[in-house]
């Protein structure tokens, strides 16, 4: 069964909240990760956590998302790979 956008969003925000130690309410879908304090190592860790959480394989070389991309961009990436 494929996950809904709402489910993906909820799960991704939980991952980001724990990774960057910020409150759920402080995360907006239009936010990028950089202002939240994410760097390139956080992006790598986020990618690995997403792979585990959603049982998908993200090819880091193909995935060009950075700390400047928005939460919506990450949701789209997950949805395309489920």
N, C-alpha and C positions, 0 to 999 in steps of 0.2 A: 504494500500500500504506500502510495506516495504521500509525502508530508504536505500539509497545506502551507500557504504563505504565512498564515498566522502562527502555526506551529514552528516553522523555520525561524520566524522573527523572534518569537519568545525564547527559543533555545539559543539562538545566536546572541541575543542580548544578555542572557544568563552567562554565557561563556565569556563575553567581553567584559561584563561586570566583574566576574571573578578574576580574569586575567589582569585587568588594569586597576582593579580595586576601586571601582566607582559604583555609585548607586544606579539602579535600573532607571529611575526617573530622570537621571542626568544624561541618558542616551537617547538621542533623536535619530530617526532613520536617515535624515539628511546630513547628519554629522559625519565628518571624517574622523579617523582614529588619531591622527596627529595631534589635534588640540586636546585630546584626552590623555596625551602623554605617551602614545605608542611610538616605537621606533621599528627599525627593520627586523630586529630580533623578535619583537612582539608579534610582528606580522607572520614570521615563520612559525612561531609557537601557536598563534591563532589558527594558521592553516592546518597544523597537525591536530589541534583540538577539534577542528571542524571535521577533519577526516575521521577521527574516532567517533565523534558524536553522531554523525550522519552516515557512517559506514560508506564513505566515498573515497575515491583516490584523486587527489588534486595534483596534477603535474605542475610543480613549482616553476619549472622553466616556461610552461605555457601560460600559467596564471600570472598575469602582470599586475595584479592588484597591489597597492602600496598603502602606507599609512595615510595617504592623501585621498584615497577612495572612500566613498560613503558606505554606511551600513547597508543601504539599499543595493549598492554594487555587490557587496558580499552575499546578500540574500539571493540576488540574481545568479551569482556563481553557484551557490548551493543548489538552487532549484534546477539549474541546467545540468547538474551532475548527479542528481538523485535518480 
